[in-house]
């Protein structure tokens, strides 16, 4: 198979959701040390909580605060998408509904709801409300 043929192939929306489900799980796994650090510093002491909240303003080391917020936004998307896609798979397994139409419509709901919730939480994270 040539590369040009591979670039012209259009993956169905359910396939895109399936690939993003795997990618979101991998992203959460790779950022697990950051998640543990955030959890630890937010709960240990008042001083460490101040350090945690200051990371979103002043940054951590050479990483600016907006970059920390961007990483957290990626984690928010990864969690929401992984959770919603997981519920989608459980629902499909429980109801034995595996038609093309149902797969496409549930993929649209999964993508739409994860992106909408990510946008809402991202607006809160970046201080828009």
Number of C-alpha atoms within 10 A of each C-alpha: 5 6 7 8 8 9 8 8 8 9 8 13 16 19 14 13 21 17 11 17 20 14 15 23 16 13 16 19 12 11 14 13 11 14 14 11 11 17 13 14 17 17 12 10 11 11 11 15 17 12 17 20 15 13 20 19 14 15 18 15 8 7 11 14 18 15 15 17 18 15 14 18 19 18 20 21 23 22 19 21 27 23 17 18 24 15 13 17 14 12 13 16 11 9 8 9 12 11 9 11 10 13 20 17 12 20 22 15 15 23 19 13 15 22 16 14 15 21 15 13 17 19 13 11 15 13 8 9 8
